Amino acid sequence: MESLQNVFDRFSDVIGKIAAALMILLLINVFYDVVARYFFKSSSIAFQELEWHIFASMFLLGIAYTLKEEGHVRVDIIYEKLSNKNKAWINSLGCIFFLLPFCGLVIWYGYDFTLESYSLNEVSGDPGGLSHRWLIKAMIPLSALALTFSGLGMLIKNLRCILKQDI
């Protein structure tokens, strides 16, 4: 079980590095846009749209890494007073009954959402905007898939704690 957990954890680490790289790309894009707008009186709709595409991708991928690092929001007033085994039970049940079904729904409906955008060859409604709108829409089911893998790693870690395996 430990080796499987390590596979999921390594995957989440890669996703976290991709999200970090997207943050750098976002900073470069915003810097370019601001310099072009205020110093050269030039603006690009495509670069402005690219800002929210990169931000959305960074945020959606960062969710999986945040879960792996246990940086998500929880009610710490109650949670911090519990034993490790009770925390593991809460995390495991939350993963099985809430996280994984939610990810399944997002993947299921997000796939159709993306496929429809692709088949319509959806583009930006703004003149000079980005084409291939399906690419950003594909981030929704892809991020849910990454969150599923991160959740499975978390589930295995907590099951190992419940079963008293060395973690």
C-alpha positions as CSV (number, residue, x, y, z in Angstrom):
1,M,0.0,0.0,0.0
2,E,2.9,2.3,0.7
3,S,4.2,2.1,-2.9
4,L,0.8,2.9,-4.3
5,Q,0.5,5.9,-2.0
6,N,3.9,7.1,-3.1
7,V,2.8,6.9,-6.8
8,F,-0.2,9.1,-6.0
9,D,1.9,11.5,-3.9
10,R,4.5,11.8,-6.7
11,F,1.7,12.6,-9.2
12,S,0.3,15.3,-6.9
13,D,3.8,16.7,-6.5
14,V,4.2,17.0,-10.3
15,I,0.7,18.6,-10.5
16,G,1.9,21.1,-7.8
17,K,5.0,21.9,-9.9
18,I,2.9,22.5,-12.9
19,A,0.7,24.9,-10.9
20,A,3.8,26.7,-9.7
21,A,5.1,27.1,-13.3
22,L,1.7,28.4,-14.3
23,M,2.0,31.1,-11.6
24,I,5.3,32.2,-13.1
25,L,3.7,32.3,-16.6
26,L,0.8,34.3,-15.2
27,L,3.2,36.8,-13.6
28,I,5.1,37.2,-17.0
29,N,1.8,37.6,-18.9
30,V,0.4,40.2,-16.5
31,F,3.7,42.1,-16.5
32,Y,3.8,42.1,-20.3
33,D,0.2,43.3,-20.5
34,V,0.7,46.1,-18.0
35,V,3.9,47.3,-19.6
36,A,2.3,47.2,-23.1
37,R,-0.8,49.0,-21.9
38,Y,0.7,51.8,-19.8
39,F,4.0,52.4,-21.6
40,F,3.1,51.6,-25.2
41,K,-0.6,52.3,-25.2
42,S,-1.1,48.8,-26.7
43,S,-3.5,46.2,-25.4
44,S,-4.3,42.7,-26.5
45,I,-7.6,40.9,-25.8
46,A,-5.9,37.6,-26.3
47,F,-3.3,38.3,-23.5
48,Q,-6.0,39.5,-21.2
49,E,-8.0,36.3,-21.8
50,L,-4.8,34.3,-21.4
51,E,-4.5,35.7,-17.9
52,W,-7.7,34.2,-16.7
53,H,-7.0,30.9,-18.6
54,I,-3.7,30.6,-16.8
55,F,-5.2,31.6,-13.4
56,A,-8.0,29.1,-13.8
57,S,-5.6,26.3,-14.7
58,M,-3.3,27.2,-11.8
59,F,-6.1,27.2,-9.4
60,L,-7.8,24.0,-10.6
61,L,-4.5,22.1,-10.6
62,G,-3.4,23.6,-7.3
63,I,-6.4,22.0,-5.6
64,A,-5.0,18.5,-5.9
65,Y,-1.6,19.5,-4.6
66,T,-3.2,21.4,-1.7
67,L,-5.2,18.3,-0.7
68,K,-2.0,16.2,-0.7
69,E,-0.2,18.8,1.5
70,E,-3.3,18.9,3.8
71,G,-3.7,22.7,3.2
72,H,-7.4,22.5,2.6
73,V,-9.9,24.2,4.9
74,R,-11.4,22.2,7.8
75,V,-12.9,22.9,11.2
76,D,-9.7,22.8,13.2
77,I,-11.4,23.6,16.5
78,I,-12.8,20.0,16.5
79,Y,-10.3,18.3,14.3
80,E,-7.1,19.3,16.1
81,K,-8.3,17.7,19.4
82,L,-8.9,14.2,17.8
83,S,-6.4,11.4,17.9
84,N,-4.5,10.5,14.7
85,K,-6.7,7.4,14.2
86,N,-9.9,9.4,14.5
87,K,-8.6,12.0,12.1
88,A,-7.8,9.2,9.7
89,W,-11.3,7.9,10.0
90,I,-12.8,11.3,9.3
91,N,-10.5,11.9,6.3
92,S,-11.2,8.4,4.9
93,L,-15.0,8.7,5.2
94,G,-14.9,12.2,3.8
95,C,-12.9,11.0,0.9
96,I,-15.1,7.9,0.2
97,F,-18.5,9.6,0.6
98,F,-17.8,13.2,-0.5
99,L,-14.5,13.8,-2.4
100,L,-14.5,10.8,-4.8
101,P,-18.2,11.0,-5.7
102,F,-17.9,14.7,-6.3
103,C,-14.8,14.2,-8.5
104,G,-16.7,11.5,-10.4
105,L,-19.6,13.9,-11.2
106,V,-17.2,16.7,-12.2
107,I,-15.3,14.3,-14.6
108,W,-18.6,12.9,-16.0
109,Y,-20.2,16.3,-16.7
110,G,-17.0,18.2,-17.4
111,Y,-16.1,15.7,-20.2
112,D,-19.4,16.4,-22.0
113,F,-19.0,20.1,-21.4
114,T,-15.5,20.0,-23.0
115,L,-16.6,17.7,-25.8
116,E,-19.5,20.0,-26.7
117,S,-17.1,23.0,-26.8
118,Y,-14.7,21.1,-29.0
119,S,-17.4,19.9,-31.4
120,L,-18.7,23.4,-31.8
121,N,-15.2,24.7,-32.3
122,E,-16.0,27.3,-29.6
123,V,-14.0,30.5,-29.6
124,S,-13.9,33.7,-27.6
125,G,-16.8,36.1,-28.1
126,D,-14.4,39.0,-28.1
127,P,-12.7,40.2,-31.3
128,G,-9.1,39.3,-31.1
129,G,-9.8,36.8,-28.3
130,L,-8.4,33.3,-28.0
131,S,-9.6,30.4,-30.1
132,H,-10.0,26.8,-28.8
133,R,-12.1,27.6,-25.8
134,W,-12.4,23.8,-25.2
135,L,-8.8,23.8,-23.9
136,I,-9.7,25.8,-20.8
137,K,-12.9,23.9,-20.3
138,A,-10.9,20.6,-20.4
139,M,-9.1,21.8,-17.3
140,I,-12.3,21.2,-15.3
141,P,-12.4,17.4,-15.7
142,L,-8.6,17.1,-15.8
143,S,-8.4,18.9,-12.4
144,A,-11.1,16.6,-11.0
145,L,-9.0,13.6,-12.2
146,A,-5.9,15.0,-10.5
147,L,-8.0,15.6,-7.4
148,T,-9.2,12.0,-7.5
149,F,-5.6,10.7,-7.6
150,S,-4.6,13.0,-4.8
151,G,-7.7,11.9,-2.8
152,L,-6.8,8.2,-3.4
153,G,-3.3,8.9,-2.0
154,M,-4.8,10.6,1.0
155,L,-7.2,7.7,1.4
156,I,-4.4,5.1,1.4
157,K,-2.4,7.2,3.8
158,N,-5.3,7.3,6.2
159,L,-6.2,3.7,5.8
160,R,-2.6,2.8,6.7
161,C,-3.0,4.9,9.8
162,I,-6.2,3.2,10.8
163,L,-4.6,-0.2,10.2
164,K,-1.6,0.9,12.3
165,Q,0.9,0.5,9.4
166,D,4.1,2.6,9.7
167,I,3.5,6.0,7.9
